Amino acid sequence: MNIIRLPKKFDYSFRDEIYKNIGKSNIVLDFKRTIYMDSTALGLMLMLNSKRDSIKIKLINVNNKVWPILKMANFDMLFKIEGM
């Protein structure tokens, strides 16, 4: 299992960490510290999800700061989400 601990501010500046995990299986995105995310973060997550036939992605520790953004983008339909 590959756990990616997301930063306080999840945006395009975190792309290198996401890119190095493309192709790995069983990815967990940990939102424990994240209080801000923008549309580029959503795009990075979609890029990971585009390979979903070969990988499984789970979002954990989703808090009330980022949950509305994920819900508005219907990411609850794309990813398994825990910790809301």
N, CA, C and O atoms as a CHARMM CRD file, in Angstrom:
* protein
*
  336
    1    1 MET  N      0.84000  -1.16800   0.00000 PROA 1      0.00000
    2    1 MET  CA     0.00000   0.00000   0.00000 PROA 1      0.00000
    3    1 MET  C      0.89500   1.24500   0.00000 PROA 1      0.00000
    4    1 MET  O      1.82600   1.34900   0.79900 PROA 1      0.00000
    5    2 ASN  N      0.60800   2.16700  -0.88600 PROA 2      0.00000
    6    2 ASN  CA     1.37000   3.40600  -1.00000 PROA 2      0.00000
    7    2 ASN  C      0.56500   4.54700  -0.40500 PROA 2      0.00000
    8    2 ASN  O     -0.45000   4.96000  -0.96700 PROA 2      0.00000
    9    3 ILE  N      1.02200   5.05700   0.73900 PROA 3      0.00000
   10    3 ILE  CA     0.32100   6.15800   1.39900 PROA 3      0.00000
   11    3 ILE  C      0.98000   7.46900   1.00800 PROA 3      0.00000
   12    3 ILE  O      2.18300   7.65800   1.18900 PROA 3      0.00000
   13    4 ILE  N      0.16700   8.37400   0.46700 PROA 4      0.00000
   14    4 ILE  CA     0.64200   9.71000   0.12600 PROA 4      0.00000
   15    4 ILE  C      0.04200  10.66400   1.15000 PROA 4      0.00000
   16    4 ILE  O     -1.16900  10.88200   1.16900 PROA 4      0.00000
   17    5 ARG  N      0.88000  11.22400   1.99000 PROA 5      0.00000
   18    5 ARG  CA     0.41700  12.17700   2.99100 PROA 5      0.00000
   19    5 ARG  C      0.39200  13.56300   2.35400 PROA 5      0.00000
   20    5 ARG  O      1.42900  14.17100   2.09100 PROA 5      0.00000
   21    6 LEU  N     -0.80900  14.03200   2.11900 PROA 6      0.00000
   22    6 LEU  CA    -0.97700  15.30200   1.41900 PROA 6      0.00000
   23    6 LEU  C     -0.61300  16.47600   2.31600 PROA 6      0.00000
   24    6 LEU  O     -0.75900  16.40300   3.53700 PROA 6      0.00000
   25    7 PRO  N     -0.13800  17.56000   1.70500 PROA 7      0.00000
   26    7 PRO  CA     0.26800  18.73000   2.49300 PROA 7      0.00000
   27    7 PRO  C     -0.92700  19.55100   2.95900 PROA 7      0.00000
   28    7 PRO  O     -2.06700  19.28400   2.58100 PROA 7      0.00000
   29    8 LYS  N     -0.65100  20.53800   3.77300 PROA 8      0.00000
   30    8 LYS  CA    -1.69000  21.45000   4.26100 PROA 8      0.00000
   31    8 LYS  C     -2.39800  22.12700   3.09600 PROA 8      0.00000
   32    8 LYS  O     -3.61900  22.28600   3.10200 PROA 8      0.00000
   33    9 LYS  N     -1.61500  22.52200   2.09900 PROA 9      0.00000
   34    9 LYS  CA    -2.15500  23.15200   0.88900 PROA 9      0.00000
   35    9 LYS  C     -1.89100  22.20400  -0.28100 PROA 9      0.00000
   36    9 LYS  O     -0.76400  22.09700  -0.76400 PROA 9      0.00000
   37   10 PHE  N     -2.93700  21.52200  -0.72700 PROA 10     0.00000
   38   10 PHE  CA    -2.82100  20.54700  -1.81300 PROA 10     0.00000
   39   10 PHE  C     -3.16700  21.24000  -3.12100 PROA 10     0.00000
   40   10 PHE  O     -4.33000  21.53500  -3.39700 PROA 10     0.00000
   41   11 ASP  N     -2.14000  21.49500  -3.91800 PROA 11     0.00000
   42   11 ASP  CA    -2.32200  22.14600  -5.21000 PROA 11     0.00000
   43   11 ASP  C     -1.27400  21.60400  -6.18000 PROA 11     0.00000
   44   11 ASP  O     -0.64700  20.58000  -5.91200 PROA 11     0.00000
   45   12 TYR  N     -1.08700  22.28700  -7.29500 PROA 12     0.00000
   46   12 TYR  CA    -0.18300  21.81200  -8.34900 PROA 12     0.00000
   47   12 TYR  C      1.26800  21.67000  -7.87600 PROA 12     0.00000
   48   12 TYR  O      2.03400  20.90900  -8.46600 PROA 12     0.00000
   49   13 SER  N      1.64600  22.38100  -6.83700 PROA 13     0.00000
   50   13 SER  CA     3.02100  22.28800  -6.34400 PROA 13     0.00000
   51   13 SER  C      3.34200  20.89600  -5.79200 PROA 13     0.00000
   52   13 SER  O      4.51000  20.56700  -5.58600 PROA 13     0.00000
   53   14 PHE  N      2.32200  20.08800  -5.55600 PROA 14     0.00000
   54   14 PHE  CA     2.50700  18.73300  -5.03600 PROA 14     0.00000
   55   14 PHE  C      2.52300  17.68900  -6.15400 PROA 14     0.00000
   56   14 PHE  O      2.49100  16.49000  -5.87800 PROA 14     0.00000
   57   15 ARG  N      2.57100  18.12400  -7.38600 PROA 15     0.00000
   58   15 ARG  CA     2.45700  17.23700  -8.55000 PROA 15     0.00000
   59   15 ARG  C      3.54600  16.17300  -8.62100 PROA 15     0.00000
   60   15 ARG  O      3.26700  15.04100  -9.01600 PROA 15     0.00000
   61   16 ASP  N      4.77800  16.51000  -8.24800 PROA 16     0.00000
   62   16 ASP  CA     5.86600  15.53000  -8.35100 PROA 16     0.00000
   63   16 ASP  C      5.61000  14.31000  -7.47700 PROA 16     0.00000
   64   16 ASP  O      5.90100  13.18300  -7.87900 PROA 16     0.00000
   65   17 GLU  N      5.07000  14.52900  -6.29200 PROA 17     0.00000
   66   17 GLU  CA     4.74600  13.41000  -5.39900 PROA 17     0.00000
   67   17 GLU  C      3.65500  12.53400  -6.01600 PROA 17     0.00000
   68   17 GLU  O      3.71100  11.30800  -5.92100 PROA 17     0.00000
   69   18 ILE  N      2.66800  13.16300  -6.64500 PROA 18     0.00000
   70   18 ILE  CA     1.59900  12.41000  -7.30500 PROA 18     0.00000
   71   18 ILE  C      2.15600  11.65200  -8.51000 PROA 18     0.00000
   72   18 ILE  O      1.86500  10.46900  -8.68800 PROA 18     0.00000
   73   19 TYR  N      2.96300  12.33700  -9.34700 PROA 19     0.00000
   74   19 TYR  CA     3.51000  11.71000 -10.55000 PROA 19     0.00000
   75   19 TYR  C      4.33500  10.47100 -10.23300 PROA 19     0.00000
   76   19 TYR  O      4.27400   9.48300 -10.96500 PROA 19     0.00000
   77   20 LYS  N      5.10400  10.51100  -9.15100 PROA 20     0.00000
   78   20 LYS  CA     5.95800   9.35000  -8.86200 PROA 20     0.00000
   79   20 LYS  C      5.15500   8.14200  -8.38900 PROA 20     0.00000
   80   20 LYS  O      5.69700   7.04200  -8.28200 PROA 20     0.00000
   81   21 ASN  N      3.87800   8.33500  -8.10700 PROA 21     0.00000
   82   21 ASN  CA     3.02600   7.22100  -7.67900 PROA 21     0.00000
   83   21 ASN  C      2.12300   6.69400  -8.79100 PROA 21     0.00000
   84   21 ASN  O      1.37300   5.74100  -8.58000 PROA 21     0.00000
   85   22 ILE  N      2.19000   7.30500  -9.96600 PROA 22     0.00000
   86   22 ILE  CA     1.39000   6.81400 -11.09000 PROA 22     0.00000
   87   22 ILE  C      1.86600   5.40200 -11.44800 PROA 22     0.00000
   88   22 ILE  O      3.06200   5.15800 -11.60500 PROA 22     0.00000
   89   23 GLY  N      0.93500   4.50800 -11.56900 PROA 23     0.00000
   90   23 GLY  CA     1.26100   3.13300 -11.91300 PROA 23     0.00000
   91   23 GLY  C      1.40600   2.21300 -10.71500 PROA 23     0.00000
   92   23 GLY  O      1.40700   0.99100 -10.86600 PROA 23     0.00000
   93   24 LYS  N      1.53100   2.79200  -9.51700 PROA 24     0.00000
   94   24 LYS  CA     1.59800   1.95500  -8.32300 PROA 24     0.00000
   95   24 LYS  C      0.18700   1.50600  -7.96600 PROA 24     0.00000
   96   24 LYS  O     -0.79300   2.17400  -8.29500 PROA 24     0.00000
   97   25 SER  N      0.10200   0.39200  -7.30500 PROA 25     0.00000
   98   25 SER  CA    -1.22300  -0.11500  -6.92300 PROA 25     0.00000
   99   25 SER  C     -1.53000   0.24200  -5.47800 PROA 25     0.00000
  100   25 SER  O     -0.63700   0.52000  -4.67700 PROA 25     0.00000
  101   26 ASN  N     -2.82600   0.22700  -5.16800 PROA 26     0.00000
  102   26 ASN  CA    -3.29900   0.46500  -3.80800 PROA 26     0.00000
  103   26 ASN  C     -2.75700   1.76600  -3.21200 PROA 26     0.00000
  104   26 ASN  O     -1.99200   1.75500  -2.24800 PROA 26     0.00000
  105   27 ILE  N     -3.16400   2.86100  -3.79800 PROA 27     0.00000
  106   27 ILE  CA    -2.74500   4.18000  -3.33600 PROA 27     0.00000
  107   27 ILE  C     -3.75100   4.71600  -2.32300 PROA 27     0.00000
  108   27 ILE  O     -4.96300   4.63300  -2.52600 PROA 27     0.00000
  109   28 VAL  N     -3.22900   5.26400  -1.23300 PROA 28     0.00000
  110   28 VAL  CA    -4.04700   5.90500  -0.21100 PROA 28     0.00000
  111   28 VAL  C     -3.63100   7.36800  -0.14400 PROA 28     0.00000
  112   28 VAL  O     -2.46200   7.68000   0.08500 PROA 28     0.00000
  113   29 LEU  N     -4.59200   8.25900  -0.34500 PROA 29     0.00000
  114   29 LEU  CA    -4.33400   9.68800  -0.19700 PROA 29     0.00000
  115   29 LEU  C     -4.81300  10.10100   1.18600 PROA 29     0.00000
  116   29 LEU  O     -6.00300  10.02100   1.49100 PROA 29     0.00000
  117   30 ASP  N     -3.87700  10.54500   2.02300 PROA 30     0.00000
  118   30 ASP  CA    -4.18400  10.90500   3.40600 PROA 30     0.00000
  119   30 ASP  C     -4.35600  12.42300   3.51100 PROA 30     0.00000
  120   30 ASP  O     -3.40400  13.18100   3.32600 PROA 30     0.00000
  121   31 PHE  N     -5.57500  12.84800   3.80700 PROA 31     0.00000
  122   31 PHE  CA    -5.93300  14.26400   3.88900 PROA 31     0.00000
  123   31 PHE  C     -5.83200  14.82200   5.30500 PROA 31     0.00000
  124   31 PHE  O     -6.35900  15.90200   5.57200 PROA 31     0.00000
  125   32 LYS  N     -5.17600  14.12400   6.21000 PROA 32     0.00000
  126   32 LYS  CA    -5.15100  14.51900   7.62100 PROA 32     0.00000
  127   32 LYS  C     -4.71300  15.97100   7.82200 PROA 32     0.00000
  128   32 LYS  O     -5.31100  16.68200   8.63000 PROA 32     0.00000
  129   33 ARG  N     -3.69100  16.42200   7.11100 PROA 33     0.00000
  130   33 ARG  CA    -3.17800  17.78800   7.28300 PROA 33     0.00000
  131   33 ARG  C     -3.81000  18.79700   6.33800 PROA 33     0.00000
  132   33 ARG  O     -3.62500  20.00200   6.51100 PROA 33     0.00000
  133   34 THR  N     -4.54100  18.33400   5.35600 PROA 34     0.00000
  134   34 THR  CA    -5.01100  19.20300   4.27600 PROA 34     0.00000
  135   34 THR  C     -6.19900  20.05900   4.70200 PROA 34     0.00000
  136   34 THR  O     -7.22400  19.54900   5.15500 PROA 34     0.00000
  137   35 ILE  N     -6.03700  21.36900   4.54600 PROA 35     0.00000
  138   35 ILE  CA    -7.14400  22.29200   4.83300 PROA 35     0.00000
  139   35 ILE  C     -7.52600  23.10600   3.59600 PROA 35     0.00000
  140   35 ILE  O     -8.50300  23.85600   3.60700 PROA 35     0.00000
  141   36 TYR  N     -6.73000  22.94300   2.52300 PROA 36     0.00000
  142   36 TYR  CA    -7.00600  23.67000   1.28700 PROA 36     0.00000
  143   36 TYR  C     -6.65000  22.78100   0.10700 PROA 36     0.00000
  144   36 TYR  O     -5.62500  22.10000   0.11400 PROA 36     0.00000
  145   37 MET  N     -7.50300  22.79500  -0.90100 PROA 37     0.00000
  146   37 MET  CA    -7.16100  22.15400  -2.16500 PROA 37     0.00000
  147   37 MET  C     -7.83100  22.94300  -3.28400 PROA 37     0.00000
  148   37 MET  O     -8.89200  23.53800  -3.09100 PROA 37     0.00000
  149   38 ASP  N     -7.20400  22.94100  -4.44700 PROA 38     0.00000
  150   38 ASP  CA    -7.77200  23.68100  -5.57000 PROA 38     0.00000
  151   38 ASP  C     -8.07300  22.74700  -6.73200 PROA 38     0.00000
  152   38 ASP  O     -7.94700  21.52700  -6.61600 PROA 38     0.00000
  153   39 SER  N     -8.46700  23.33000  -7.83900 PROA 39     0.00000
  154   39 SER  CA    -8.87100  22.52200  -8.99600 PROA 39     0.00000
  155   39 SER  C     -7.71400  21.72500  -9.58300 PROA 39     0.00000
  156   39 SER  O     -7.93600  20.66500 -10.16800 PROA 39     0.00000
  157   40 THR  N     -6.49100  22.21100  -9.44100 PROA 40     0.00000
  158   40 THR  CA    -5.36600  21.43100  -9.96200 PROA 40     0.00000
  159   40 THR  C     -5.16600  20.16100  -9.13600 PROA 40     0.00000
  160   40 THR  O     -4.74200  19.13700  -9.67100 PROA 40     0.00000
  161   41 ALA  N     -5.46400  20.21900  -7.84700 PROA 41     0.00000
  162   41 ALA  CA    -5.39400  19.02000  -7.00700 PROA 41     0.00000
  163   41 ALA  C     -6.42700  18.00000  -7.47600 PROA 41     0.00000
  164   41 ALA  O     -6.14700  16.80300  -7.53800 PROA 41     0.00000
  165   42 LEU  N     -7.61800  18.48500  -7.80300 PROA 42     0.00000
  166   42 LEU  CA    -8.64700  17.58800  -8.33400 PROA 42     0.00000
  167   42 LEU  C     -8.16800  16.94600  -9.63400 PROA 42     0.00000
  168   42 LEU  O     -8.38200  15.75500  -9.85800 PROA 42     0.00000
  169   43 GLY  N     -7.52700  17.73000 -10.48100 PROA 43     0.00000
  170   43 GLY  CA    -6.99300  17.20600 -11.73600 PROA 43     0.00000
  171   43 GLY  C     -5.93300  16.14200 -11.51100 PROA 43     0.00000
  172   43 GLY  O     -5.90100  15.13800 -12.22200 PROA 43     0.00000
  173   44 LEU  N     -5.06200  16.35200 -10.52500 PROA 44     0.00000
  174   44 LEU  CA    -4.04200  15.35500 -10.20900 PROA 44     0.00000
  175   44 LEU  C     -4.68400  14.05300  -9.73000 PROA 44     0.00000
  176   44 LEU  O     -4.22800  12.96100 -10.06800 PROA 44     0.00000
  177   45 MET  N     -5.73300  14.18600  -8.95100 PROA 45     0.00000
  178   45 MET  CA    -6.43900  12.99500  -8.48600 PROA 45     0.00000
  179   45 MET  C     -7.12100  12.27900  -9.64100 PROA 45     0.00000
  180   45 MET  O     -7.13500  11.04900  -9.68600 PROA 45     0.00000
  181   46 LEU  N     -7.67800  13.02500 -10.56300 PROA 46     0.00000
  182   46 LEU  CA    -8.30000  12.41000 -11.74500 PROA 46     0.00000
  183   46 LEU  C     -7.26700  11.68500 -12.59500 PROA 46     0.00000
  184   46 LEU  O     -7.54500  10.62800 -13.16200 PROA 46     0.00000
  185   47 MET  N     -6.07400  12.26300 -12.67800 PROA 47     0.00000
  186   47 MET  CA    -5.00700  11.62000 -13.44100 PROA 47     0.00000
  187   47 MET  C     -4.66000  10.26700 -12.82600 PROA 47     0.00000
  188   47 MET  O     -4.49100   9.28500 -13.54800 PROA 47     0.00000
  189   48 LEU  N     -4.55300  10.20900 -11.49600 PROA 48     0.00000
  190   48 LEU  CA    -4.31900   8.92300 -10.82900 PROA 48     0.00000
  191   48 LEU  C     -5.45800   7.95700 -11.10800 PROA 48     0.00000
  192   48 LEU  O     -5.23500   6.77200 -11.35400 PROA 48     0.00000
  193   49 ASN  N     -6.66400   8.46900 -11.06700 PROA 49     0.00000
  194   49 ASN  CA    -7.85400   7.63600 -11.24800 PROA 49     0.00000
  195   49 ASN  C     -7.99800   7.12800 -12.67900 PROA 49     0.00000
  196   49 ASN  O     -8.67200   6.12400 -12.90700 PROA 49     0.00000
  197   50 SER  N     -7.38300   7.79800 -13.63700 PROA 50     0.00000
  198   50 SER  CA    -7.50900   7.37400 -15.03200 PROA 50     0.00000
  199   50 SER  C     -6.90200   5.99200 -15.25000 PROA 50     0.00000
  200   50 SER  O     -7.19500   5.33800 -16.25100 PROA 50     0.00000
  201   51 LYS  N     -6.07100   5.55000 -14.33500 PROA 51     0.00000
  202   51 LYS  CA    -5.45300   4.22600 -14.41100 PROA 51     0.00000
  203   51 LYS  C     -6.13400   3.24300 -13.47200 PROA 51     0.00000
  204   51 LYS  O     -5.52200   2.26200 -13.04900 PROA 51     0.00000
  205   52 ARG  N     -7.40100   3.49900 -13.13900 PROA 52     0.00000
  206   52 ARG  CA    -8.07300   2.74900 -12.08800 PROA 52     0.00000
  207   52 ARG  C     -8.26400   1.26400 -12.38700 PROA 52     0.00000
  208   52 ARG  O     -8.55200   0.49700 -11.46900 PROA 52     0.00000
  209   53 ASP  N     -8.11300   0.83400 -13.63900 PROA 53     0.00000
  210   53 ASP  CA    -8.21200  -0.60000 -13.91400 PROA 53     0.00000
  211   53 ASP  C     -7.08400  -1.36200 -13.24100 PROA 53     0.00000
  212   53 ASP  O     -7.23800  -2.52300 -12.86100 PROA 53     0.00000
  213   54 SER  N     -5.95000  -0.69500 -13.10100 PROA 54     0.00000
  214   54 SER  CA    -4.79500  -1.38500 -12.53800 PROA 54     0.00000
  215   54 SER  C     -4.47500  -0.96300 -11.11300 PROA 54     0.00000
  216   54 SER  O     -3.65800  -1.61000 -10.45700 PROA 54     0.00000
  217   55 ILE  N     -5.09600   0.10500 -10.61300 PROA 55     0.00000
  218   55 ILE  CA    -4.81300   0.55500  -9.25100 PROA 55     0.00000
  219   55 ILE  C     -6.10500   0.82800  -8.49400 PROA 55     0.00000
  220   55 ILE  O     -7.16200   1.04100  -9.08800 PROA 55     0.00000
  221   56 LYS  N     -5.99800   0.81800  -7.18600 PROA 56     0.00000
  222   56 LYS  CA    -7.11700   1.17100  -6.31800 PROA 56     0.00000
  223   56 LYS  C     -6.69600   2.38200  -5.50400 PROA 56     0.00000
  224   56 LYS  O     -5.59800   2.41600  -4.94900 PROA 56     0.00000
  225   57 ILE  N     -7.57400   3.37400  -5.43400 PROA 57     0.00000
  226   57 ILE  CA    -7.26600   4.59900  -4.70700 PROA 57     0.00000
  227   57 ILE  C     -8.30600   4.79000  -3.60400 PROA 57     0.00000
  228   57 ILE  O     -9.51000   4.67100  -3.83100 PROA 57     0.00000
  229   58 LYS  N     -7.80900   5.08800  -2.41300 PROA 58     0.00000
  230   58 LYS  CA    -8.69400   5.35500  -1.29100 PROA 58     0.00000
  231   58 LYS  C     -8.28200   6.70300  -0.68600 PROA 58     0.00000
  232   58 LYS  O     -7.09400   7.00900  -0.59200 PROA 58     0.00000
  233   59 LEU  N     -9.26700   7.49700  -0.28300 PROA 59     0.00000
  234   59 LEU  CA    -9.02000   8.76800   0.38300 PROA 59     0.00000
  235   59 LEU  C     -9.34800   8.58400   1.85700 PROA 59     0.00000
  236   59 LEU  O    -10.43300   8.11600   2.20300 PROA 59     0.00000
  237   60 ILE  N     -8.41100   8.95000   2.72600 PROA 60     0.00000
  238   60 ILE  CA    -8.64900   8.79700   4.16100 PROA 60     0.00000
  239   60 ILE  C     -8.47700  10.13200   4.88100 PROA 60     0.00000
  240   60 ILE  O     -7.88100  11.07200   4.35600 PROA 60     0.00000
  241   61 ASN  N     -9.01600  10.18600   6.09800 PROA 61     0.00000
  242   61 ASN  CA    -8.91900  11.37000   6.95000 PROA 61     0.00000
  243   61 ASN  C     -9.43100  12.63100   6.26700 PROA 61     0.00000
  244   61 ASN  O     -8.91000  13.72500   6.48100 PROA 61     0.00000
  245   62 VAL  N    -10.45500  12.46100   5.44700 PROA 62     0.00000
  246   62 VAL  CA   -11.06400  13.61500   4.77300 PROA 62     0.00000
  247   62 VAL  C    -11.79300  14.43500   5.83600 PROA 62     0.00000
  248   62 VAL  O    -12.60200  13.90500   6.59800 PROA 62     0.00000
  249   63 ASN  N    -11.49600  15.72600   5.87700 PROA 63     0.00000
  250   63 ASN  CA   -12.07900  16.58400   6.90800 PROA 63     0.00000
  251   63 ASN  C    -13.12400  17.53000   6.31700 PROA 63     0.00000
  252   63 ASN  O    -13.36500  17.53300   5.11000 PROA 63     0.00000
  253   64 ASN  N    -13.72400  18.31200   7.16900 PROA 64     0.00000
  254   64 ASN  CA   -14.79800  19.21300   6.72000 PROA 64     0.00000
  255   64 ASN  C    -14.30600  20.41200   5.91800 PROA 64     0.00000
  256   64 ASN  O    -15.12200  21.18100   5.41100 PROA 64     0.00000
  257   65 LYS  N    -12.99800  20.59000   5.79100 PROA 65     0.00000
  258   65 LYS  CA   -12.44800  21.65900   4.94300 PROA 65     0.00000
  259   65 LYS  C    -12.42300  21.23700   3.47200 PROA 65     0.00000
  260   65 LYS  O    -12.68800  22.04800   2.58500 PROA 65     0.00000
  261   66 VAL  N    -12.10500  19.97000   3.21700 PROA 66     0.00000
  262   66 VAL  CA   -11.98400  19.50300   1.83200 PROA 66     0.00000
  263   66 VAL  C    -13.17800  18.67600   1.36500 PROA 66     0.00000
  264   66 VAL  O    -13.39700  18.53700   0.16200 PROA 66     0.00000
  265   67 TRP  N    -13.95600  18.12500   2.30100 PROA 67     0.00000
  266   67 TRP  CA   -15.09900  17.31000   1.91200 PROA 67     0.00000
  267   67 TRP  C    -16.05500  18.04500   0.97600 PROA 67     0.00000
  268   67 TRP  O    -16.46700  17.45400  -0.02200 PROA 67     0.00000
  269   68 PRO  N    -16.43600  19.30700   1.23900 PROA 68     0.00000
  270   68 PRO  CA   -17.36300  19.98100   0.31600 PROA 68     0.00000
  271   68 PRO  C    -16.82900  20.07300  -1.12100 PROA 68     0.00000
  272   68 PRO  O    -17.59500  19.99000  -2.08100 PROA 68     0.00000
  273   69 ILE  N    -15.53400  20.24200  -1.25200 PROA 69     0.00000
  274   69 ILE  CA   -14.92700  20.32500  -2.58900 PROA 69     0.00000
  275   69 ILE  C    -15.02300  18.96900  -3.29200 PROA 69     0.00000
  276   69 ILE  O    -15.39800  18.89100  -4.46100 PROA 69     0.00000
  277   70 LEU  N    -14.68100  17.90800  -2.56600 PROA 70     0.00000
  278   70 LEU  CA   -14.75700  16.56800  -3.15000 PROA 70     0.00000
  279   70 LEU  C    -16.19100  16.19800  -3.50400 PROA 70     0.00000
  280   70 LEU  O    -16.44200  15.60300  -4.55200 PROA 70     0.00000
  281   71 LYS  N    -17.11700  16.54600  -2.64300 PROA 71     0.00000
  282   71 LYS  CA   -18.52900  16.23900  -2.88600 PROA 71     0.00000
  283   71 LYS  C    -19.04800  17.01100  -4.10100 PROA 71     0.00000
  284   71 LYS  O    -19.74300  16.44700  -4.94600 PROA 71     0.00000
  285   72 MET  N    -18.70900  18.30800  -4.18900 PROA 72     0.00000
  286   72 MET  CA   -19.16700  19.12500  -5.30600 PROA 72     0.00000
  287   72 MET  C    -18.65100  18.57700  -6.64300 PROA 72     0.00000
  288   72 MET  O    -19.33700  18.65700  -7.66200 PROA 72     0.00000
  289   73 ALA  N    -17.44700  18.02500  -6.62500 PROA 73     0.00000
  290   73 ALA  CA   -16.85600  17.45800  -7.83700 PROA 73     0.00000
  291   73 ALA  C    -17.28400  16.00800  -8.07100 PROA 73     0.00000
  292   73 ALA  O    -16.80200  15.36100  -9.00100 PROA 73     0.00000
  293   74 ASN  N    -18.18500  15.49700  -7.23100 PROA 74     0.00000
  294   74 ASN  CA   -18.66700  14.11300  -7.31500 PROA 74     0.00000
  295   74 ASN  C    -17.56100  13.07600  -7.14900 PROA 74     0.00000
  296   74 ASN  O    -17.66400  11.96800  -7.67600 PROA 74     0.00000
  297   75 PHE  N    -16.51900  13.42500  -6.42600 PROA 75     0.00000
  298   75 PHE  CA   -15.43200  12.47900  -6.20400 PROA 75     0.00000
  299   75 PHE  C    -15.84400  11.34900  -5.28400 PROA 75     0.00000
  300   75 PHE  O    -15.17000  10.32100  -5.22600 PROA 75     0.00000
  301   76 ASP  N    -16.93900  11.52400  -4.56400 PROA 76     0.00000
  302   76 ASP  CA   -17.43400  10.43000  -3.73900 PROA 76     0.00000
  303   76 ASP  C    -17.94300   9.28400  -4.60900 PROA 76     0.00000
  304   76 ASP  O    -18.12000   8.16600  -4.12500 PROA 76     0.00000
  305   77 MET  N    -18.17900   9.55800  -5.88500 PROA 77     0.00000
  306   77 MET  CA   -18.59600   8.51500  -6.83100 PROA 77     0.00000
  307   77 MET  C    -17.39200   7.81900  -7.47900 PROA 77     0.00000
  308   77 MET  O    -17.52200   6.72000  -8.01700 PROA 77     0.00000
  309   78 LEU  N    -16.22900   8.46300  -7.42400 PROA 78     0.00000
  310   78 LEU  CA   -15.03200   7.92600  -8.07300 PROA 78     0.00000
  311   78 LEU  C    -14.08700   7.18900  -7.12800 PROA 78     0.00000
  312   78 LEU  O    -13.38900   6.25700  -7.52700 PROA 78     0.00000
  313   79 PHE  N    -14.07800   7.62300  -5.87100 PROA 79     0.00000
  314   79 PHE  CA   -13.10000   7.10700  -4.92000 PROA 79     0.00000
  315   79 PHE  C    -13.79500   6.57000  -3.67500 PROA 79     0.00000
  316   79 PHE  O    -14.88800   7.01100  -3.31700 PROA 79     0.00000
  317   80 LYS  N    -13.15700   5.62900  -3.03500 PROA 80     0.00000
  318   80 LYS  CA   -13.60500   5.20200  -1.70800 PROA 80     0.00000
  319   80 LYS  C    -13.07500   6.24800  -0.73500 PROA 80     0.00000
  320   80 LYS  O    -11.87700   6.52800  -0.70900 PROA 80     0.00000
  321   81 ILE  N    -13.97200   6.82900   0.07000 PROA 81     0.00000
  322   81 ILE  CA   -13.60500   7.91000   0.96700 PROA 81     0.00000
  323   81 ILE  C    -13.93800   7.50000   2.39600 PROA 81     0.00000
  324   81 ILE  O    -15.04100   7.04000   2.69200 PROA 81     0.00000
  325   82 GLU  N    -12.94200   7.68200   3.28200 PROA 82     0.00000
  326   82 GLU  CA   -13.12900   7.37800   4.70200 PROA 82     0.00000
  327   82 GLU  C    -12.76700   8.60000   5.54000 PROA 82     0.00000
  328   82 GLU  O    -11.91300   9.40300   5.16300 PROA 82     0.00000
  329   83 GLY  N    -13.43500   8.72000   6.68000 PROA 83     0.00000
  330   83 GLY  CA   -13.07300   9.75400   7.64300 PROA 83     0.00000
  331   83 GLY  C    -13.72300  11.08400   7.41600 PROA 83     0.00000
  332   83 GLY  O    -13.10200  12.12400   7.63300 PROA 83     0.00000
  333   84 MET  N    -14.97900  11.07500   6.97600 PROA 84     0.00000
  334   84 MET  CA   -15.67100  12.34400   6.76400 PROA 84     0.00000
  335   84 MET  C    -16.38000  12.76100   8.02000 PROA 84     0.00000
  336   84 MET  O    -17.02400  13.80900   8.04700 PROA 84     0.00000
